[in-house]
Amino acid sequence: MSEVNESTAWGREFPGLFDEDVGKSTSDFSAAVEGEAPAAGEVGDWRFQVAEFAKGAAEMSVEFGKGVRDVVKQSILREDSVIVRKFKGPCLRICRKLRFLNEYLPEDRDPVHAWSVIAGVWVVALAAILVNANQTTTPLVQKMKMHPATATLILLPDGRHLAYQERGVPADEARYSMIVPHYFLSSRLAGIPGLKDSLLQDFGVRLVTYDLPGFGESDPHPGRNLESSAMDMLHLSNAVNVTGKFWVVGYSDGSMHAWASLRYIPDKLEGAIMVAPMVNPYDPRLTKGERQTIWGKWTARKRMMYLLARKFPRLLTYFYRRSFLSGSHGPIDKLLSVSLGKRDRALVEDRIFEEFWQRDVEESVRQANVKPFLEEAALQVSDWGFSIADLKVHNKHKGEGFLVWLRSLYSLAEERVSGSLGPIHIWQGAEDTVVPPSMSDFIHRVLPDVTLHKLPYDGHFTYFYFCDECHQQIFTTVYGIPQGPLAPKVDPVPTEDDDGKTEVAFSDITIDRDMSLV
């Protein structure tokens, strides 16, 4: 009996443990074990349980907030706290000045609560205004277009086709010939953007541009390097009838092909024109300070892309497929992973520049093949096979023998550009964030004979794209006074006299068949 009484009393003391729900759940579990499905009315509604849990969480949050408020009042908002001593006086003065605003509140509203709510709403509204003011309108995504083929093709000795186009004066009237290898994400259509035909006529210049292997309409060349690039340029010059020497133009990262021509075919070059020329950022001749300055100018994304191009070039496929090989146009700074200066930004947002750039990119990705872009990116940061500093060689000393050789070791050897003795001109903008000015300073340090033209107010695009005055300055600096094209050669016109003799007339001189002057 004692045990029964004790269990009864224990049950009365903890009645919650013996409610009907617990019994039901136990019976439900037993029914489930025995294979019987519990009745629908006996199963608790899970929605009710979730609602009760939410209510409990809300009540706990409210109580927690009250506790935090009490702690703040007791520790921070005390009369002897530093915050109250510093801000109580100014706050009271402000409140006394703004007390007249309480007259506009309803009589049943506490000013403290009302103005706290108003202040909170005002802060939220101000934040929304600032966010909307800084948010720019998202431009409409433009799809890339496919254009008909327009290039002229030549057949190279290895069976590949190379696409090119030419502007300016005809080959037989050209006073100067220029060949322009394009840069990354470009094509033969670029050349010198915005260059007027009248300027080419005034100076008698023939401008030849071509697509690199795999770009535009040129066939791919797996395993290509900078030496093969220079050979392509040589074969092109012979195919388009450049009988003498020509000028090579290098812009941005396309200048590495110009450097290759200086290294491998110097005897064919009259000189080099470089605008914002790129060098290998991993060149061992770069000093620590030069390397830090160069890499410090680039964005984190740009540095990562160079690192991937050098170590894991195949991983660039993912980024290229999502940007310029996606079939849609995008912002130029996003495509090139760069941050542009103010003047460059203003130029690339111009409608003329945008239309030209989009057309050039569409031609560049015509084949939709990622491999040429991977090869071009890897070429930029891999071993070139030479350094810019290697373009300097020592003059040969006259004489032979051990004494002459020994004397040369202790004498100062003169240095000159190997092969071609033609000039090299470099134009570099001080506000260039794509090709940092430190690269041109490095070139001038290792090649002192290079003429460096520093542009204090120009960026990467402003001096090369759609700048008539800039193009005029480049041509005047390189070619001097405009002399126009060469006089066309007059073909001999055979004539017959009364005696049946054949004569060939050259202007005022008539030459008989026996080469005697008449």
C-alpha positions as CSV (number, residue, x, y, z in Angstrom):
1,M,0.0,0.0,0.0
2,S,2.8,2.4,0.8
3,E,4.3,1.9,-2.6
4,V,0.9,2.7,-4.2
5,N,0.4,5.8,-2.2
6,E,3.9,7.0,-3.0
7,S,3.3,6.6,-6.8
8,T,0.0,8.4,-6.5
9,A,1.5,11.3,-4.7
10,W,4.4,11.5,-7.2
11,G,1.9,11.5,-10.0
12,R,0.0,14.4,-8.4
13,E,3.2,16.4,-8.0
14,F,4.2,16.0,-11.7
15,P,0.9,15.8,-13.5
16,G,2.5,16.9,-16.8
17,L,4.3,13.6,-17.2
18,F,1.1,11.7,-17.4
19,D,-1.0,13.7,-19.8
20,E,-3.1,12.2,-22.5
21,D,-0.8,13.2,-25.3
22,V,2.0,11.1,-23.9
23,G,-0.2,8.1,-23.6
24,K,-1.5,8.6,-27.1
25,S,2.0,8.8,-28.5
26,T,3.0,5.7,-26.7
27,S,0.0,3.8,-28.0
28,D,0.7,5.1,-31.5
29,F,4.2,3.9,-31.4
30,S,3.0,0.4,-30.2
31,A,0.5,0.3,-33.0
32,A,3.2,1.2,-35.5
33,V,5.4,-1.5,-34.3
34,E,2.6,-4.0,-34.5
35,G,2.0,-2.9,-38.1
36,E,-1.2,-1.0,-37.5
37,A,-1.5,2.6,-38.9
38,P,-2.4,5.2,-36.2
39,A,-5.6,7.0,-36.5
40,A,-5.6,10.4,-38.2
41,G,-7.2,12.1,-35.2
42,E,-4.5,10.7,-32.8
43,V,-1.5,12.2,-34.7
44,G,-0.6,15.7,-33.6
45,D,-0.7,18.5,-36.2
46,W,3.0,19.3,-37.1
47,R,1.9,22.8,-38.2
48,F,0.6,23.5,-34.7
49,Q,3.9,22.4,-33.2
50,V,5.9,24.6,-35.6
51,A,3.7,27.6,-34.7
52,E,4.1,27.0,-31.0
53,F,7.9,26.7,-31.5
54,A,7.9,30.0,-33.4
55,K,5.9,31.7,-30.6
56,G,8.3,30.4,-28.0
57,A,11.3,31.7,-30.0
58,A,9.7,35.1,-30.4
59,E,9.0,35.3,-26.7
60,M,12.6,34.4,-25.9
61,S,13.9,37.0,-28.4
62,V,11.7,39.7,-26.7
63,E,12.9,38.7,-23.3
64,F,16.5,38.7,-24.6
65,G,16.1,42.2,-26.0
66,K,14.7,43.4,-22.7
67,G,17.7,41.9,-20.9
68,V,20.1,43.6,-23.3
69,R,18.3,46.9,-22.7
70,D,18.5,46.5,-19.0
71,V,22.2,45.8,-19.2
72,V,22.8,48.8,-21.4
73,K,20.9,51.0,-19.0
74,Q,22.8,49.7,-16.0
75,S,26.3,49.8,-17.5
76,I,26.4,52.4,-20.3
77,L,23.6,54.8,-19.7
78,R,24.4,55.5,-16.1
79,E,25.0,59.0,-15.0
80,D,28.7,58.4,-14.2
81,S,29.5,56.6,-17.6
82,V,31.8,58.2,-20.1
83,I,29.3,58.2,-22.9
84,V,26.6,59.9,-20.8
85,R,29.0,62.5,-19.6
86,K,30.2,63.4,-23.1
87,F,26.9,63.3,-25.0
88,K,24.2,64.1,-22.5
89,G,24.7,67.8,-22.6
90,P,24.7,68.1,-26.5
91,C,21.7,65.8,-26.7
92,L,19.7,67.8,-24.2
93,R,20.5,71.0,-26.0
94,I,19.4,69.5,-29.4
95,C,16.2,68.1,-27.8
96,R,15.3,71.5,-26.3
97,K,15.7,73.2,-29.7
98,L,13.6,70.5,-31.4
99,R,10.9,70.5,-28.7
100,F,8.6,72.6,-30.8
101,L,8.1,69.7,-33.1
102,N,6.2,67.8,-30.4
103,E,3.3,70.1,-31.1
104,Y,2.7,68.4,-34.4
105,L,2.4,64.9,-32.8
106,P,-1.0,63.5,-31.7
107,E,-1.8,64.1,-28.1
108,D,-1.8,60.3,-27.2
109,R,1.7,59.7,-28.6
110,D,4.8,59.7,-26.4
111,P,7.4,62.0,-28.1
112,V,10.2,59.7,-27.1
113,H,8.7,56.7,-28.9
114,A,7.4,58.7,-31.8
115,W,10.6,60.4,-32.7
116,S,12.6,57.2,-32.3
117,V,10.4,55.6,-34.9
118,I,10.6,58.7,-37.2
119,A,14.4,58.7,-36.9
120,G,14.6,55.0,-37.8
121,V,12.4,55.5,-40.8
122,W,14.5,58.5,-41.9
123,V,17.7,56.4,-41.7
124,V,16.3,53.6,-43.7
125,A,14.9,56.0,-46.4
126,L,18.3,57.8,-46.6
127,A,20.1,54.5,-47.1
128,A,17.7,53.4,-49.9
129,I,18.3,56.7,-51.6
130,L,22.1,56.4,-51.5
131,V,22.0,52.8,-52.8
132,N,19.8,53.8,-55.7
133,A,22.0,56.8,-56.5
134,N,25.1,54.6,-56.7
135,Q,23.4,51.9,-58.7
136,T,24.0,52.2,-62.4
137,T,21.6,51.0,-65.0
138,T,22.4,47.5,-66.3
139,P,23.1,47.7,-70.0
140,L,21.3,45.4,-72.3
141,V,23.3,42.3,-73.3
142,Q,24.1,42.4,-77.0
143,K,24.6,39.2,-78.9
144,M,27.6,38.8,-81.2
145,K,27.0,38.7,-85.0
146,M,28.5,36.6,-87.7
147,H,29.8,38.5,-90.7
148,P,30.7,37.2,-94.1
149,A,34.4,36.6,-94.9
150,T,36.2,39.6,-96.4
151,A,39.9,38.9,-96.0
152,T,42.4,38.0,-98.6
153,L,44.2,34.8,-98.0
154,I,47.8,33.7,-98.7
155,L,49.2,30.2,-98.6
156,L,52.1,29.7,-96.2
157,P,54.9,27.1,-96.9
158,D,53.5,24.8,-94.2
159,G,50.1,24.7,-95.9
160,R,48.2,27.1,-93.6
161,H,46.2,30.1,-94.9
162,L,46.9,33.5,-93.4
163,A,44.3,36.2,-93.7
164,Y,45.2,39.9,-94.3
165,Q,44.0,43.2,-95.5
166,E,45.8,46.3,-96.7
167,R,45.1,50.0,-96.8
168,G,46.8,53.1,-98.1
169,V,48.7,53.5,-101.3
170,P,49.4,50.6,-103.8
171,A,52.5,48.5,-103.4
172,D,54.3,50.1,-106.4
173,E,53.7,53.6,-105.0
174,A,54.4,52.9,-101.3
175,R,57.2,55.1,-99.9
176,Y,56.9,53.2,-96.6
177,S,55.3,49.8,-95.7
178,M,53.9,49.0,-92.3
179,I,52.9,45.6,-91.0
180,V,50.7,45.4,-87.8
181,P,50.2,42.2,-85.8
182,H,47.1,42.6,-83.6
183,Y,46.8,42.2,-79.9
184,F,44.8,39.8,-77.7
185,L,41.0,39.7,-78.5
186,S,41.5,41.6,-81.8
187,S,41.9,40.9,-85.5
188,R,43.2,42.3,-88.7
189,L,40.4,44.8,-88.6
190,A,42.0,46.8,-85.8
191,G,45.3,48.0,-87.4
192,I,45.6,51.5,-86.1
193,P,42.0,52.3,-85.1
194,G,40.6,55.5,-86.6
195,L,43.6,56.1,-88.9
196,K,42.5,58.2,-91.9
197,D,43.2,57.2,-95.4
198,S,44.2,60.8,-96.2
199,L,47.1,60.5,-93.7
200,L,48.3,57.3,-95.4
201,Q,48.2,59.1,-98.8
202,D,50.0,62.2,-97.5
203,F,52.9,60.1,-96.2
204,G,52.8,57.4,-98.9
205,V,52.2,54.6,-96.5
206,R,51.0,51.1,-97.2
207,L,49.4,49.5,-94.1
208,V,49.1,45.7,-94.0
209,T,47.3,44.0,-91.1
210,Y,46.7,40.2,-90.6
211,D,45.0,37.7,-88.4
212,L,47.2,35.7,-86.0
213,P,46.9,31.9,-86.3
214,G,43.4,30.8,-85.2
215,F,42.1,34.4,-85.0
216,G,39.7,35.8,-87.6
217,E,40.0,33.9,-90.9
218,S,43.6,32.6,-90.4
219,D,44.1,28.9,-89.9
220,P,45.3,27.7,-86.5
221,H,48.9,26.8,-85.9
222,P,49.2,24.3,-83.0
223,G,52.4,24.6,-81.1
224,R,53.2,28.0,-82.4
225,N,55.8,30.2,-80.7
226,L,57.3,33.7,-81.2
227,E,59.8,32.5,-83.8
228,S,57.1,31.0,-85.9
229,S,55.2,34.3,-85.5
230,A,58.1,36.2,-86.9
231,M,58.3,33.7,-89.8
232,D,54.7,34.3,-90.6
233,M,55.3,38.0,-90.8
234,L,58.3,37.4,-93.1
235,H,56.3,35.2,-95.5
236,L,53.4,37.8,-95.5
237,S,55.8,40.6,-96.5
238,N,57.1,38.5,-99.4
239,A,53.6,37.5,-100.5
240,V,52.3,41.1,-100.6
241,N,55.3,42.2,-102.5
242,V,57.1,44.2,-99.9
243,T,60.4,44.2,-101.7
244,G,62.4,46.4,-99.3
245,K,62.3,46.8,-95.6
246,F,59.1,47.5,-93.6
247,W,58.1,49.1,-90.3
248,V,56.5,46.9,-87.7
249,V,53.8,48.3,-85.3
250,G,53.3,46.8,-81.9
251,Y,50.5,47.8,-79.6
252,S,49.8,46.5,-76.1
253,D,50.4,42.7,-75.8
254,G,50.5,42.5,-79.6
255,S,54.0,44.1,-79.3
256,M,55.5,40.7,-78.4
257,H,55.2,39.7,-82.0
258,A,57.0,43.0,-82.9
259,W,59.7,42.1,-80.5
260,A,59.9,38.6,-82.1
261,S,60.4,40.2,-85.5
262,L,63.2,42.4,-84.1
263,R,64.8,39.2,-82.8
264,Y,64.4,36.8,-85.7
265,I,64.1,38.9,-88.9
266,P,65.9,42.1,-88.1
267,D,67.3,42.5,-91.6
268,K,63.8,43.0,-93.0
269,L,62.8,45.8,-90.6
270,E,63.2,49.5,-91.3
271,G,62.3,50.2,-87.6
272,A,59.6,49.6,-85.0
273,I,56.7,51.7,-83.7
274,M,55.5,50.7,-80.3
275,V,52.5,52.1,-78.3
276,A,52.2,50.9,-74.7
277,P,54.4,47.8,-75.5
278,M,54.0,44.8,-73.3
279,V,57.0,42.8,-72.0
280,N,57.0,39.4,-70.3
281,P,56.1,40.2,-66.7
282,Y,58.2,37.2,-65.7
283,D,61.3,38.4,-67.5
284,P,64.3,37.6,-65.3
285,R,66.0,41.0,-66.1
286,L,63.2,42.8,-64.2
287,T,64.4,44.2,-60.9
288,K,62.4,43.5,-57.7
289,G,61.1,47.1,-57.6
290,E,60.1,47.0,-61.3
291,R,58.3,43.7,-60.8
292,Q,56.4,45.0,-57.8
293,T,55.4,48.2,-59.5
294,I,54.2,46.3,-62.6
295,W,52.2,43.7,-60.7
296,G,50.8,46.3,-58.3
297,K,49.1,48.2,-61.1
298,W,47.0,45.2,-62.1
299,T,43.7,44.0,-60.5
300,A,43.6,40.8,-58.5
301,R,41.7,39.1,-61.3
302,K,44.4,40.1,-63.9
303,R,47.1,38.7,-61.7
304,M,45.2,35.5,-61.3
305,M,44.7,35.2,-65.1
306,Y,48.5,35.6,-65.7
307,L,49.2,33.0,-63.0
308,L,46.8,30.6,-64.6
309,A,48.2,31.3,-68.1
310,R,51.7,30.5,-66.9
311,K,50.9,27.4,-64.7
312,F,47.5,26.0,-65.7
313,P,46.5,27.6,-69.1
314,R,43.8,25.0,-69.7
315,L,41.8,26.4,-66.7
316,L,41.4,29.7,-68.6
317,T,38.9,27.9,-70.8
318,Y,36.3,28.3,-68.1
319,F,36.7,32.0,-67.9
320,Y,36.9,32.6,-71.7
321,R,33.8,30.5,-72.3
322,R,31.9,32.7,-69.9
323,S,33.2,36.0,-71.3
324,F,34.1,36.8,-74.9
325,L,33.4,33.2,-76.2
326,S,29.9,33.2,-74.6
327,G,28.3,34.7,-77.7
328,S,27.5,38.0,-76.0
329,H,29.3,41.3,-75.7
330,G,30.5,42.5,-72.4
331,P,32.3,45.5,-70.8
332,I,35.8,45.9,-72.0
333,D,37.3,46.1,-68.6
334,K,35.6,42.8,-67.6
335,L,36.7,41.1,-70.8
336,L,40.3,42.1,-70.3
337,S,40.2,41.9,-66.5
338,V,41.6,45.4,-66.1
339,S,40.7,48.6,-64.3
340,L,40.6,51.7,-66.6
341,G,41.5,55.3,-65.8
342,K,39.2,58.2,-66.3
343,R,40.2,59.2,-69.8
344,D,40.2,55.6,-71.0
345,R,36.8,55.1,-69.4
346,A,35.4,58.1,-71.2
347,L,36.7,56.8,-74.5
348,V,35.5,53.2,-74.3
349,E,32.0,54.5,-73.4
350,D,31.9,56.5,-76.7
351,R,29.5,55.0,-79.3
352,I,32.1,55.1,-82.1
353,F,34.6,53.2,-80.0
354,E,32.0,50.7,-78.8
355,E,30.9,49.9,-82.3
356,F,34.5,49.5,-83.5
357,W,35.5,47.3,-80.6
358,Q,32.5,45.0,-80.9
359,R,33.1,44.5,-84.6
360,D,36.7,43.7,-83.9
361,V,35.9,41.2,-81.2
362,E,33.3,39.5,-83.3
363,E,35.9,39.0,-86.0
364,S,38.5,37.8,-83.5
365,V,36.2,35.0,-82.2
366,R,34.9,34.1,-85.6
367,Q,36.1,30.5,-85.3
368,A,34.8,30.1,-81.7
369,N,37.9,28.1,-80.9
370,V,39.4,28.7,-77.4
371,K,42.8,27.1,-78.2
372,P,44.3,30.2,-80.1
373,F,43.4,32.4,-77.1
374,L,45.0,29.9,-74.7
375,E,48.1,29.8,-76.8
376,E,48.3,33.6,-77.0
377,A,47.8,34.0,-73.3
378,A,50.5,31.4,-72.6
379,L,52.9,33.0,-75.0
380,Q,52.7,36.3,-73.1
381,V,53.9,34.9,-69.8
382,S,56.0,31.8,-70.8
383,D,59.6,31.7,-71.9
384,W,59.9,33.8,-75.1
385,G,63.2,32.2,-76.1
386,F,64.9,35.6,-75.7
387,S,64.8,38.7,-73.5
388,I,64.3,42.3,-74.5
389,A,67.8,42.8,-73.2
390,D,69.1,40.2,-75.7
391,L,68.4,42.5,-78.6
392,K,71.7,44.2,-77.6
393,V,74.9,42.5,-78.9
394,H,78.5,43.4,-78.7
395,N,80.4,44.8,-81.7
396,K,83.0,42.5,-83.1
397,H,86.6,43.5,-82.4
398,K,88.9,43.8,-85.3
399,G,91.8,41.3,-85.4
400,E,92.2,37.7,-84.3
401,G,94.3,36.0,-81.7
402,F,94.6,35.5,-78.0
403,L,95.8,39.0,-77.2
404,V,93.0,40.7,-79.1
405,W,90.5,38.5,-77.2
406,L,92.1,39.2,-73.9
407,R,92.1,43.0,-74.6
408,S,88.4,42.9,-75.4
409,L,87.6,41.5,-72.0
410,Y,89.0,44.6,-70.3
411,S,87.6,47.1,-72.8
412,L,84.2,48.7,-72.8
413,A,82.2,47.0,-75.5
414,E,79.8,49.1,-77.4
415,E,76.2,47.9,-77.7
416,R,73.7,48.2,-80.5
417,V,70.4,46.6,-81.5
418,S,71.1,43.3,-83.1
419,G,70.5,43.0,-86.8
420,S,68.5,46.0,-87.7
421,L,70.0,49.4,-87.1
422,G,66.6,51.1,-87.6
423,P,65.1,53.3,-84.9
424,I,62.6,52.0,-82.2
425,H,60.0,54.5,-81.0
426,I,57.9,53.9,-77.9
427,W,54.9,56.0,-76.9
428,Q,53.7,55.3,-73.3
429,G,50.8,56.9,-71.4
430,A,51.5,57.8,-67.7
431,E,47.9,56.9,-66.8
432,D,48.0,53.5,-68.4
433,T,46.6,50.8,-66.0
434,V,46.7,48.0,-68.6
435,V,50.4,48.2,-69.5
436,P,52.1,50.0,-66.6
437,P,54.6,52.7,-67.5
438,S,57.2,50.7,-65.6
439,M,57.4,48.3,-68.5
440,S,58.5,51.1,-70.9
441,D,61.0,52.3,-68.3
442,F,62.4,48.8,-68.1
443,I,62.7,48.7,-72.0
444,H,64.5,52.0,-71.9
445,R,66.8,50.8,-69.2
446,V,68.0,47.7,-71.1
447,L,67.8,49.3,-74.5
448,P,69.1,52.9,-74.0
449,D,69.0,53.6,-77.8
450,V,65.2,53.3,-77.8
451,T,63.4,56.6,-78.1
452,L,60.8,56.8,-75.4
453,H,58.0,59.4,-75.8
454,K,56.2,59.8,-72.4
455,L,52.6,61.0,-72.5
456,P,51.7,62.5,-69.1
457,Y,47.9,62.7,-69.6
458,D,47.1,59.6,-71.7
459,G,46.0,56.1,-70.8
460,H,46.1,52.8,-72.7
461,F,43.6,53.6,-75.4
462,T,43.5,57.4,-75.7
463,Y,46.6,57.8,-77.8
464,F,46.1,54.9,-80.1
465,Y,42.4,54.9,-80.8
466,F,40.6,57.5,-82.8
467,C,43.1,60.3,-82.2
468,D,43.9,62.1,-85.5
469,E,46.4,64.4,-83.8
470,C,48.2,61.5,-82.2
471,H,48.4,59.6,-85.5
472,Q,49.8,62.7,-87.2
473,Q,52.5,63.0,-84.4
474,I,53.5,59.4,-84.8
475,F,53.9,59.6,-88.6
476,T,55.7,63.0,-88.4
477,T,58.1,61.7,-85.8
478,V,58.9,58.5,-87.8
479,Y,58.7,59.6,-91.4
480,G,59.3,63.4,-91.2
481,I,57.7,65.8,-93.7
482,P,54.9,64.3,-95.8
483,Q,56.2,63.6,-99.3
484,G,53.2,61.7,-100.7
485,P,53.4,58.4,-102.6
486,L,56.1,57.5,-105.1
487,A,55.5,58.3,-108.7
488,P,53.9,55.3,-110.5
489,K,56.2,53.4,-112.8
490,V,55.5,54.0,-116.5
491,D,55.2,50.8,-118.5
492,P,57.1,50.9,-121.8
493,V,54.8,51.4,-124.8
494,P,56.1,49.8,-128.0
495,T,55.6,51.8,-131.2
496,E,56.5,51.2,-134.9
497,D,57.9,53.9,-137.2
498,D,57.5,54.2,-140.9
499,D,60.5,51.9,-141.5
500,G,58.9,49.1,-139.5
501,K,61.4,49.5,-136.6
502,T,60.0,48.9,-133.1
503,E,60.6,51.6,-130.6
504,V,60.0,51.9,-126.9
505,A,59.1,55.3,-125.6
506,F,59.9,56.5,-122.0
507,S,58.6,60.0,-121.6
508,D,60.8,62.3,-123.8
509,I,63.4,59.7,-124.7
510,T,63.0,57.2,-127.5
511,I,65.1,54.1,-127.4
512,D,65.7,52.0,-130.6
513,R,65.8,48.2,-130.5
514,D,69.6,48.4,-130.8
515,M,69.6,50.6,-127.6
516,S,70.9,53.6,-129.5
517,L,69.5,57.0,-128.4
518,V,67.6,58.8,-131.1
